[in-house]
Amino acid sequence: QVQLVESGGGLVQAGGSLRLSCAASGSILYIRAMGWYRQAPGKQRDWVASITSGGTTNYADSVKGRFTISRDNARNTVSLQMNNLKPEDTSVYYCSAEGVRTYRGVSDYWGQGTQITVSS
């Protein structure tokens, strides 16, 4: 059983910073990519950023230059440093792990979500 546990959410003023972290646990042999998505009330879940096992990063245009994703392959953790936060960044943020290989096979997993609220 693979679990993703996020931490670091909260309330921040516009222009402030927050750091999200996510740890994957279980009998994990390899994770192809880890990333972050977000979902505001009444809206679809949107991709924010991702990082491959080789360190290649990609960002949504809306966060490029403000957010930085990083990963520790040995610890199966991923972090998202969020700077210059804007009210429109307010959402529930979800950690994702794609292509997770265990002895049972390969699957994708989601964290439980953590709320980020940016006040103006």
Z-matrix of the N, CA and C atoms (Angstrom, degrees):
N
C 1 1.455
C 2 1.527 1 109.33
N 3 1.318 2 115.67 1 124.19
C 4 1.462 3 121.33 2 178.88
C 5 1.524 4 108.54 3 -101.88
N 6 1.300 5 115.71 4 134.76
C 7 1.465 6 120.82 5 177.11
C 8 1.515 7 109.95 6 -128.06
N 9 1.323 8 116.00 7 143.51
C 10 1.451 9 122.62 8 173.53
C 11 1.523 10 107.88 9 -115.11
N 12 1.315 11 116.33 10 128.00
C 13 1.460 12 120.93 11 -179.40
C 14 1.513 13 108.96 12 -123.02
N 15 1.327 14 115.30 13 121.76
C 16 1.459 15 120.93 14 -178.96
C 17 1.523 16 110.72 15 -97.50
N 18 1.307 17 115.33 16 156.65
C 19 1.453 18 121.41 17 174.83
C 20 1.522 19 108.60 18 -151.60
N 21 1.335 20 115.52 19 159.19
C 22 1.451 21 119.80 20 173.20
C 23 1.510 22 115.99 21 107.52
N 24 1.311 23 118.64 22 1.41
C 25 1.452 24 119.58 23 179.10
C 26 1.513 25 112.19 24 -72.25
N 27 1.335 26 116.08 25 172.81
C 28 1.451 27 119.04 26 177.47
C 29 1.502 28 112.93 27 158.10
N 30 1.328 29 114.21 28 -163.61
C 31 1.462 30 122.93 29 -178.00
C 32 1.517 31 109.19 30 -108.66
N 33 1.325 32 116.25 31 134.66
C 34 1.465 33 120.77 32 -179.41
C 35 1.516 34 108.37 33 -146.36
N 36 1.315 35 116.19 34 152.49
C 37 1.458 36 120.63 35 176.43
C 38 1.525 37 110.16 36 -80.39
N 39 1.310 38 114.84 37 154.62
C 40 1.462 39 120.09 38 176.67
C 41 1.533 40 109.82 39 -55.14
N 42 1.324 41 115.00 40 136.70
C 43 1.446 42 120.94 41 -176.87
C 44 1.516 43 114.01 42 92.23
N 45 1.316 44 115.86 43 -10.88
C 46 1.453 45 120.62 44 -178.96
C 47 1.524 46 112.61 45 -83.87
N 48 1.331 47 114.67 46 -175.16
C 49 1.465 48 121.57 47 -176.86
C 50 1.520 49 110.77 48 -131.11
N 51 1.308 50 114.56 49 151.17
C 52 1.457 51 122.26 50 172.36
C 53 1.527 52 108.02 51 -144.87
N 54 1.313 53 114.27 52 156.59
C 55 1.468 54 119.65 53 176.84
C 56 1.512 55 108.74 54 -127.08
N 57 1.315 56 116.21 55 123.88
C 58 1.456 57 122.29 56 175.18
C 59 1.519 58 109.80 57 -99.19
N 60 1.311 59 115.12 58 144.15
C 61 1.462 60 120.39 59 175.47
C 62 1.514 61 109.22 60 -130.80
N 63 1.319 62 115.04 61 153.58
C 64 1.465 63 121.03 62 179.80
C 65 1.520 64 107.95 63 -145.20
N 66 1.317 65 115.41 64 130.92
C 67 1.452 66 120.72 65 178.87
C 68 1.521 67 109.63 66 -118.98
N 69 1.313 68 115.64 67 129.15
C 70 1.462 69 121.78 68 176.84
C 71 1.519 70 108.74 69 -98.18
N 72 1.319 71 116.00 70 132.16
C 73 1.466 72 120.02 71 -179.98
C 74 1.519 73 110.02 72 -129.10
N 75 1.328 74 115.16 73 158.84
C 76 1.454 75 121.63 74 -178.10
C 77 1.515 76 109.26 75 128.55
N 78 1.312 77 115.44 76 -172.06
C 79 1.461 78 120.73 77 -178.14
C 80 1.531 79 109.76 78 -84.56
N 81 1.316 80 115.01 79 68.09
C 82 1.457 81 122.19 80 -174.11
C 83 1.518 82 110.86 81 -90.66
N 84 1.313 83 115.36 82 127.29
C 85 1.459 84 120.26 83 176.21
C 86 1.530 85 111.45 84 -95.93
N 87 1.328 86 115.59 85 -33.64
C 88 1.477 87 119.50 86 -174.35
C 89 1.520 88 108.28 87 -166.26
N 90 1.335 89 116.50 88 143.65
C 91 1.462 90 122.02 89 173.66
C 92 1.523 91 107.77 90 -125.61
N 93 1.313 92 117.28 91 119.11
C 94 1.455 93 120.65 92 -176.88
C 95 1.529 94 111.37 93 -66.47
N 96 1.305 95 117.97 94 -48.41
C 97 1.462 96 120.81 95 -177.66
C 98 1.520 97 109.77 96 -147.49
N 99 1.307 98 115.53 97 147.05
C 100 1.461 99 121.46 98 173.85
C 101 1.519 100 108.04 99 -126.38
N 102 1.308 101 116.11 100 151.92
C 103 1.446 102 117.66 101 -176.85
C 104 1.510 103 113.68 102 -164.39
N 105 1.317 104 113.50 103 -173.26
C 106 1.453 105 121.41 104 -179.83
C 107 1.521 106 109.74 105 -133.72
N 108 1.307 107 114.48 106 140.77
C 109 1.443 108 123.16 107 174.14
C 110 1.527 109 107.11 108 -126.81
N 111 1.332 110 115.70 109 165.07
C 112 1.456 111 118.24 110 175.06
C 113 1.517 112 110.23 111 -144.01
N 114 1.329 113 114.23 112 153.26
C 115 1.457 114 120.10 113 -178.20
C 116 1.517 115 109.43 114 -141.53
N 117 1.314 116 115.48 115 117.60
C 118 1.465 117 121.13 116 175.86
C 119 1.525 118 108.47 117 -88.58
N 120 1.327 119 117.32 118 157.99
C 121 1.473 120 120.36 119 -178.79
C 122 1.519 121 111.79 120 -55.48
N 123 1.321 122 116.21 121 129.87
C 124 1.453 123 121.66 122 177.59
C 125 1.509 124 115.06 123 77.09
N 126 1.321 125 116.80 124 6.02
C 127 1.470 126 120.00 125 -178.43
C 128 1.521 127 110.60 126 -121.24
N 129 1.315 128 115.81 127 166.07
C 130 1.460 129 120.37 128 178.62
C 131 1.526 130 110.47 129 -76.44
N 132 1.307 131 114.66 130 161.91
C 133 1.460 132 120.13 131 176.98
C 134 1.528 133 108.49 132 -77.03
N 135 1.318 134 115.96 133 127.23
C 136 1.455 135 121.68 134 -177.16
C 137 1.530 136 111.00 135 -113.08
N 138 1.287 137 114.97 136 143.60
C 139 1.462 138 121.37 137 175.34
C 140 1.523 139 109.54 138 -71.91
N 141 1.342 140 116.36 139 140.68
C 142 1.458 141 121.60 140 -179.33
C 143 1.531 142 111.10 141 -113.25
N 144 1.325 143 115.38 142 -53.01
C 145 1.465 144 119.54 143 -176.72
C 146 1.520 145 108.57 144 -161.42
N 147 1.325 146 115.67 145 156.45
C 148 1.455 147 120.27 146 176.56
C 149 1.519 148 109.86 147 -148.85
N 150 1.329 149 114.49 148 159.75
C 151 1.456 150 121.07 149 179.12
C 152 1.527 151 108.01 150 -144.51
N 153 1.322 152 116.40 151 134.21
C 154 1.462 153 121.02 152 179.84
C 155 1.518 154 110.29 153 -85.90
N 156 1.316 155 115.58 154 172.35
C 157 1.462 156 119.73 155 177.69
C 158 1.517 157 111.00 156 -63.78
N 159 1.317 158 116.78 157 -24.32
C 160 1.458 159 120.48 158 178.87
C 161 1.517 160 113.73 159 -87.49
N 162 1.343 161 116.61 160 -2.38
C 163 1.457 162 120.14 161 176.01
C 164 1.518 163 115.33 162 96.50
N 165 1.318 164 118.12 163 4.79
C 166 1.457 165 120.02 164 177.33
C 167 1.526 166 109.87 165 -73.71
N 168 1.320 167 115.62 166 127.86
C 169 1.463 168 120.50 167 -177.41
C 170 1.518 169 111.22 168 -112.58
N 171 1.311 170 114.31 169 151.35
C 172 1.457 171 121.48 170 174.64
C 173 1.520 172 108.86 171 -143.05
N 174 1.335 173 115.62 172 147.01
C 175 1.453 174 120.92 173 -176.03
C 176 1.527 175 111.21 174 -134.20
N 177 1.312 176 115.30 175 148.12
C 178 1.450 177 119.40 176 169.72
C 179 1.524 178 108.35 177 -67.70
N 180 1.319 179 116.48 178 148.31
C 181 1.464 180 120.19 179 -178.27
C 182 1.531 181 111.82 180 -57.59
N 183 1.310 182 116.41 181 -32.89
C 184 1.461 183 120.71 182 -175.56
C 185 1.530 184 113.21 183 -67.93
N 186 1.319 185 117.49 184 -18.67
C 187 1.469 186 120.34 185 -177.68
C 188 1.520 187 112.98 186 -118.29
N 189 1.314 188 116.63 187 -5.56
C 190 1.457 189 120.79 188 -177.14
C 191 1.523 190 110.06 189 -59.09
N 192 1.326 191 116.01 190 132.35
C 193 1.463 192 120.93 191 -179.17
C 194 1.516 193 113.87 192 88.84
N 195 1.342 194 116.50 193 -13.59
C 196 1.474 195 119.94 194 -179.67
C 197 1.525 196 111.52 195 -114.33
N 198 1.326 197 117.32 196 -33.69
C 199 1.464 198 121.87 197 -177.54
C 200 1.531 199 109.46 198 -108.62
N 201 1.319 200 115.05 199 146.49
C 202 1.462 201 120.94 200 176.72
C 203 1.515 202 108.99 201 -132.24
N 204 1.325 203 116.22 202 125.88
C 205 1.460 204 121.21 203 178.07
C 206 1.518 205 109.17 204 -101.84
N 207 1.323 206 115.32 205 142.16
C 208 1.462 207 120.62 206 178.00
C 209 1.523 208 108.61 207 -143.11
N 210 1.310 209 114.83 208 163.41
C 211 1.462 210 119.42 209 -172.54
C 212 1.518 211 110.31 210 -147.80
N 213 1.317 212 115.85 211 144.67
C 214 1.461 213 122.61 212 172.84
C 215 1.522 214 106.70 213 -117.13
N 216 1.304 215 117.03 214 102.28
C 217 1.470 216 120.84 215 -176.28
C 218 1.534 217 111.98 216 -63.74
N 219 1.310 218 116.64 217 -36.83
C 220 1.462 219 119.89 218 -177.74
C 221 1.529 220 111.73 219 -65.52
N 222 1.327 221 116.22 220 -32.82
C 223 1.457 222 120.68 221 -177.82
C 224 1.528 223 112.59 222 -101.95
N 225 1.319 224 117.03 223 -2.58
C 226 1.467 225 121.56 224 -178.30
C 227 1.531 226 111.44 225 55.66
N 228 1.315 227 114.99 226 47.14
C 229 1.455 228 119.91 227 178.38
C 230 1.530 229 110.26 228 -122.26
N 231 1.311 230 114.90 229 153.39
C 232 1.454 231 121.48 230 175.49
C 233 1.522 232 107.90 231 -137.24
N 234 1.325 233 116.05 232 143.33
C 235 1.457 234 120.89 233 -179.28
C 236 1.524 235 109.77 234 -129.09
N 237 1.309 236 114.74 235 156.49
C 238 1.461 237 120.77 236 176.95
C 239 1.520 238 107.53 237 -133.62
N 240 1.311 239 116.20 238 110.63
C 241 1.454 240 121.94 239 175.52
C 242 1.521 241 107.67 240 -89.08
N 243 1.308 242 115.63 241 120.64
C 244 1.464 243 120.87 242 -176.07
C 245 1.517 244 109.43 243 -115.73
N 246 1.323 245 116.58 244 115.77
C 247 1.459 246 122.97 245 -179.97
C 248 1.517 247 110.30 246 -114.44
N 249 1.325 248 114.96 247 161.71
C 250 1.465 249 120.55 248 178.60
C 251 1.535 250 110.78 249 48.45
N 252 1.298 251 115.64 250 51.53
C 253 1.453 252 120.33 251 -177.06
C 254 1.528 253 111.59 252 -66.84
N 255 1.322 254 114.70 253 145.42
C 256 1.453 255 122.01 254 -178.60
C 257 1.532 256 109.78 255 -120.15
N 258 1.316 257 118.05 256 155.59
C 259 1.474 258 119.52 257 178.59
C 260 1.535 259 112.79 258 -54.27
N 261 1.313 260 117.11 259 -32.26
C 262 1.468 261 119.66 260 -179.76
C 263 1.528 262 112.65 261 -72.54
N 264 1.313 263 117.94 262 -6.65
C 265 1.466 264 121.31 263 173.73
C 266 1.528 265 111.69 264 -81.76
N 267 1.320 266 116.68 265 -7.59
C 268 1.459 267 120.76 266 179.42
C 269 1.520 268 110.59 267 -61.02
N 270 1.325 269 116.19 268 121.01
C 271 1.462 270 122.08 269 -177.38
C 272 1.520 271 109.11 270 -171.40
N 273 1.314 272 114.93 271 172.50
C 274 1.453 273 120.42 272 163.58
C 275 1.528 274 106.61 273 -89.48
N 276 1.322 275 116.08 274 127.45
C 277 1.463 276 121.08 275 -177.70
C 278 1.529 277 109.06 276 -102.95
N 279 1.319 278 114.84 277 132.61
C 280 1.460 279 121.57 278 -177.67
C 281 1.521 280 110.41 279 -117.77
N 282 1.295 281 115.59 280 133.88
C 283 1.458 282 122.60 281 172.98
C 284 1.526 283 108.63 282 -84.11
N 285 1.319 284 116.25 283 142.28
C 286 1.463 285 120.21 284 177.09
C 287 1.525 286 110.33 285 -129.87
N 288 1.304 287 115.26 286 148.36
C 289 1.462 288 122.49 287 173.63
C 290 1.519 289 106.70 288 -131.33
N 291 1.320 290 115.98 289 119.30
C 292 1.458 291 121.58 290 -174.56
C 293 1.522 292 110.22 291 -113.24
N 294 1.321 293 114.41 292 140.14
C 295 1.462 294 118.61 293 -179.43
C 296 1.515 295 112.20 294 65.98
N 297 1.325 296 115.06 295 46.33
C 298 1.462 297 119.50 296 179.54
C 299 1.525 298 109.11 297 -83.15
N 300 1.292 299 115.42 298 118.62
C 301 1.461 300 120.22 299 -178.53
C 302 1.516 301 109.97 300 -99.35
N 303 1.335 302 115.48 301 124.24
C 304 1.464 303 122.41 302 172.19
C 305 1.521 304 107.31 303 -125.33
N 306 1.322 305 117.25 304 -177.42
C 307 1.454 306 120.00 305 179.05
C 308 1.518 307 111.59 306 -67.67
N 309 1.342 308 116.80 307 -14.62
C 310 1.467 309 121.15 308 -179.57
C 311 1.520 310 112.32 309 -91.69
N 312 1.311 311 117.65 310 -11.98
C 313 1.449 312 119.71 311 -178.35
C 314 1.516 313 111.80 312 137.22
N 315 1.337 314 116.19 313 -155.98
C 316 1.463 315 122.32 314 -176.50
C 317 1.525 316 109.57 315 -122.50
N 318 1.316 317 117.29 316 130.38
C 319 1.466 318 122.03 317 179.30
C 320 1.522 319 110.16 318 -146.94
N 321 1.313 320 115.04 319 170.52
C 322 1.458 321 122.16 320 174.05
C 323 1.522 322 109.02 321 -109.32
N 324 1.341 323 115.93 322 150.95
C 325 1.460 324 120.23 323 -177.32
C 326 1.524 325 110.84 324 -138.40
N 327 1.336 326 114.09 325 155.70
C 328 1.465 327 121.94 326 177.88
C 329 1.520 328 109.91 327 -124.90
N 330 1.326 329 115.38 328 149.99
C 331 1.446 330 120.81 329 169.19
C 332 1.517 331 110.39 330 -81.33
N 333 1.322 332 116.12 331 178.17
C 334 1.458 333 120.48 332 -175.44
C 335 1.523 334 112.43 333 -83.91
N 336 1.310 335 117.27 334 -14.13
C 337 1.457 336 121.56 335 179.24
C 338 1.516 337 112.34 336 97.36
N 339 1.316 338 115.56 337 146.11
C 340 1.454 339 121.82 338 177.13
C 341 1.534 340 108.46 339 -138.74
N 342 1.328 341 115.90 340 137.28
C 343 1.458 342 120.73 341 -174.62
C 344 1.519 343 111.36 342 -83.26
N 345 1.320 344 115.05 343 132.19
C 346 1.459 345 122.64 344 170.45
C 347 1.529 346 107.47 345 -117.99
N 348 1.318 347 116.32 346 123.66
C 349 1.456 348 120.97 347 177.55
C 350 1.519 349 108.82 348 -122.56
N 351 1.328 350 115.76 349 124.72
C 352 1.459 351 121.65 350 -179.60
C 353 1.527 352 107.84 351 -112.99
N 354 1.318 353 115.13 352 116.82
C 355 1.465 354 119.85 353 -178.77
C 356 1.525 355 110.36 354 -91.96
N 357 1.309 356 115.74 355 146.52
C 358 1.480 357 120.33 356 -178.35
C 359 1.519 358 111.09 357 -89.97
